[in-house]
Amino acid sequence: MKVMHTSDLHIGRVLLEESLLADQQHILDEIIRVAREEKVEVLMISGDIYDKSIPSAEAVRLFNDFLVKLSRLDCEVLMIRGNHDSADRLNFGSRLFDRLNIHIVCEYDGHISKFSTGNVDFYMLPFIKPFHLKGYLSEEEYAEIRSSNDMMKAVLEKETIDESKVNILMMHRFVKAGDKMPELSESESQMIVGTLDPIDSSLLDKFDYVALGHIHKPQVIKRDTLRYCGTPMKYSFSEANNDNGVVIYDTESHEARTVRLKPLREMRSLKVTYEQAMNLPDSDDLLRIELQDEPMVSSPLDNLKRKFPNLLSLVPLRHQQQSRGIFAQRTEISARDTPETLFAEFFELQQGRKLNENEEKYFRSIMEELREEEA
């Protein structure tokens, strides 16, 4: 049996005030095309269907059109809620969709929802937090949960997994392999992803394939069959070199491979002089240009916009130099960094002193409010 793994559609995403709905409609059609050509029997979408918990009317219409096209496929469609999705909105009409072979799971009811076909069991775990387990565990068991890893242990201990079958887990979480964290990109919310304590991949060893969502860069975690498929299209210029696509997993050979998707518009980030940019072929690609000189012309942006109508970001040389000066001591941002530590470092660089206790408390309170809104 062939199954397809995709995730993080983020329908309704906007990049630097540029609507990506047309690009998303194209890429969703690409997903349909590959599913049909590969003759997949199950199509998995591992969360973050929408970009926001309250999506725009246009995003809802696009998702509705996608569901109609999915219903015409000769396959089962499995979908779970991600942290960007509203359970109520995504779950609307799910009982009707079940009749169309589209199965949407948004809530945890004490057990991981299971869908079975042939000798394959699919475990569909939506995005949850430790408090979602309250009421399904004893007070003593619940008191022992101090991290996402503890939460996942408790969730899995309640399941009886038939190891004579092929077992596939869908989940939308931050998963690491030992000390190795997943690679992040600018399009992911550092506020959320960077501060979620990770789940260790060793907890997932009983599953033949783990279809992860949440991280936007395609990557393998520990083994080839435990992976983030990544977004089906690029959502930031930091992802310009990503090879976006979907994963096809064969339940008999246990092999996983990536099938690339062709975007409507490529996304490119260029470091060139003004003259080099003007000598490039005209392009409709989504572009970010970091100029490597100070052009002696009155309106470089206007000139470049005429040549590249989808130029979304032009970074003058002087801005790059200023930025390098401010962050000269910082070589990279890792998944272990939090907004609090990054802001404290930035504040000290700018003000020449550390945050005082009241300032730290105030910033923490702001971050807590933002996280609650995002979740």
N, C-alpha and C positions, 0 to 999 in steps of 0.2 A: 504494500500500500504506500502511495506517495502522499505526504502531507506537506502543506506550505506553512511557513512561519513568517509573519510580519507583525509589526507593532508601531506604536508612536506615530500615528497618522497626523495628529495635531491639526485636524480640519479647522480652518478658520485662522490659521497662523498669518501674522503680518510681519514682514521684515523691513525695518527702517521705513515704516509707513507705506510700504509696497504690498498690496494684496497679493497673496499667493493662491487664491482660489482657482484660477485657471490652471496653474501648475499642478495643484492638487487634484483637480478633476482629471487631468491628463494622467497623472501617476496612478490614480485609482483605477483608471481604465487599463493601465499597464499591468496592474495586479490581476485584474480580471483576465486579461489576455494570457498572461503566463499560467494562471490556474487552469485555463481551458487547454492551452497547448501542452502543458505537462500532465494533463488528465489527473489532477490531484483529487483525492477523495475527501480530504478534510483540509479546510483553510482556517488557520489559527491567527487571531489578532490579539496580541498580548498587552492591551491597554493603551490609554491615552488616545482614544478615538478623536476626541475634541481637544482643542488647544486650551479652552477655558471652560470652567464649570458652568458658566452661563454663555453658551455659544450664540453667535449672531444668527439672524434669520437665514442669511445666505449659507452659513456653515451647516445649519440644520437641513436646508434643502439639498445641499451637496451630499450629505450623509444619507438622506432619504433616497436620493437617486442611486447611490452606491448600494444600498440595501436591496433596491429593486433589481439591480443587475446581479447582485449576489444570489438572489432567490432564483434566478434563471440558470445558475450553474448546476451541474449535476454533481454536487458535493455538499457535505455538511460544513457549516460555518460556525466556528466557536469563537466567542468574543468575551473578554473580561474587562472590568473597569480598571482604569489607571488612576493615578493621583490627580490628574487634571480633569477627570470626568465626574459629573454629578450623577450619583447613583439613580436618583429619581428620573432625571431626564434621559439617561442612557437606557434605563430599564423600561421606559414607557413602551407599551405594546409588545413586550418580550414574549408573552404567552401566545400572542398571535404569530409572532415570528417563528416560534417553535414549530408551527405547522408548515412553515416554509423552509425548514431545515437550517434556520438561523438561531443559534442558541446563545443568549447573552446572560452572563452572570455578573451581578453587581454587588451582591451581599454575601456575607459569611453567616451561615446558620448553625454553626457548631461542627460542621464537616465540610471538607472540600467537595464542591459539586463535581460529579463524575459523569462523563459521557462515554459510552462503550460502543464500539463497532468492531465486529469480527473478534480478533484476539488482541485488540488494542484498547486500553483504558486511558482516557484523557482526564486529568485532574485539573479543574479550572479554579484557580485561587485568585480572586480579585485583590486589588490593593486594600490592605487592612492595616490597622494599628493595634497595639496591645489591648486597648480598651474594648475593641470589638469582641474579644474573647470573654469578657466579663459576662457571667450568666451561663457560660458553657464549661466553666472550670470551677472546682471547689475554691473557697476563699484562700485556702493554703496554697493551692496550685497557682492561683492568680497572683498571689503575693510574691511568688518566686520569679515572676516575669519582670526582668529589669532591662531588657534589650530586645531588639528585633530578632536576634538569634534565639533568645529564650522563647520568644513568641512562636517562631517557626518550629522549634523543637516540640512545643506543646501542640501546635496544629498537626504536625506529622504523627505524633504519638497517638492521636485519636483515629488515625486511618489504618485500615488493614489492606496492605498492598499485595496483590497476587503476583508474585515474581515469576510465575509461569507465563504471564502475559507480557506484552510490550506496554510499558507504562510511560506516559508522557505528561509532564507537568507544565502548565502555563502559569506564569506569575509575573507580577510587575513590582520588582524590588531591586535593591542595591545589593549585589552579590559579589563576594571576593573569593579568591583562592589563596588561602593562607594569609600572607602579608601583602599579596598583590591585589591592588585595587583596580577597578575598571578605569579606562581612560575616558575623561569627560571632554566636552566641547562647550563653546560659548553659548550655544542654543539651549543647553540644559540650565535649569535654575540652580545655581550654586547655593541659593538660599535653602532649597529643599534637598537636592541630591547630596550636596556636600556635608549636610549635617545629619542625614539618616545613618544610624549605625548599621553596618553591613551584616548580611547573613553569610555564614561560611558555606562554601560550596560542598563541603564534606557531608552536610546534612541531606544533600540531594542525590547521594550515590545510588539509591535504589531505583532512580528513574533512568530509563534508557535514553530519553531526550528531555531536555529542559528548555522550554521556549520562553526566554526572558524578554521583558520589555522594561523600559525606564531610561536606559542609556542609549544615546543617539548614535554613537560610533559602532559600526559592526565589529564584533570581537568575540573571541572564544575565551571562556573562563574554565581553566583547568583541563578540560577535555573537549574534543571536537563536537560532542553532542550536548554540551552545556554552553549555550551562547546567547548573546544579544544579536538579533538580526539587524539592529539599527533602524533608523528612519528610512522610509522608502525614497525620500528625496532630501536634499541638503536644506538645512534651516538656519545656517549661519556661515559667514565667510571662513570661520575656523574649520569648517567641514569641507572646504573646496576640494581637498584631495581624497575625500572618502569615496569608496566604491559602493554606492547605495544599491540595494536590491532586496530580494526575498530569499529565504532559505528553503530548500526542498530536502525533506528527510524521508528516506526509504526505511520503512519499518521492518523489512526483511533483511536487507544488507546492513542496516544500521549506519548507513553513510549519509552525511549531510553535505550539501553543496550550495553555493550561492548563485542565483540567477540575477544578473544585472538588469536594472530598469532604466529605460531611456527617458530623461527628463524633457519637459517642454522647453525649458531654458536652462542652460548650464549656469553654474555659479562659479565665478573665478575671482581670485585675489591677485593683483599684479603689483610688482614693485618695479617701476620704470621711470625714466625721465619723461618730461612733457613731450619732447620731440619724438621719443620712442613710441609713446602712446598715440600721438597723432599719425604716426606712420603704420600703425596696426590696421588690419582690415576692419571695416565697420562691423558691428556686432550687436545683436539683440540680447546677448547674455546678461545675467545679473552680475554687475561688476563692482569691485572695490579696488581703488587705485591708490597706492602709496607713492606719491611723487618723490623722486630721488634728487630733485633739483628745485631751484626757485625760478620758475619761468618768467621771462621778461615780457609778459603780455598782460593786458588789462583784465581779461575775464577768462582765465583758464578753464573754470568749471563750465561756463556757457559753451565754450568751444568743444570741450570734451563731451558734453551732454548731447550736442548735435550729432556727434559721431557715434556715441554710445547712449542711446535713449534710456537704457536701463542701468545707467551708472548711479548706484545708490549711495556710494561713499567715496569721497575724495579727501585724502589725508595729506595736507601740505607737509613739506619736509620739516619746517620749524615746529610743528605740533609733535612730530615723531621725536625730535630731539628733546623737547620739553618733557615728554612722557618718559623717555629713557633716563633723563636726569632725576625725575621724581622716584622712579622705581629701580634705580641702579642696583640697589641692594637685593632686590627680589628677582630671582631668575625664573621661577615658575610658581604656579598655583596648583596645589595638589588637592586630591579628594579629602585629605585630612584637615585642610584649612576650613575655617568657618567664617561667616561674615563678621563675627565678633573679632576674631583674631586679625583678619585682614583690615578691618576698619581701625582697630587699635594701632596697627603698624602704619597705616596711611596717616592717621592723626598725628602720630609721633614724628613722622617725616615732615609733615606740613607745619606743625606747631612747635616742634622742638621740645616737646614734653609729653609725658604719658597721660592717658585719660585719668581723671580722678574718679573716685568711687561713685559719685552722683552721675557723672557722665556715662560711666559704664552701665549703671542701672537703667538710665534713660534709653540708651541704645539697645540694651537687651529687651526692654519692654516694647520698643518699636518692632524689633525682629520677631518677637513672639506674636504680636498682632498680625504681622504680615504672613507668618507661617500658618496661623489659624485661617486666614482668608484664603491662602493658596490651597490648603488641605480641604 
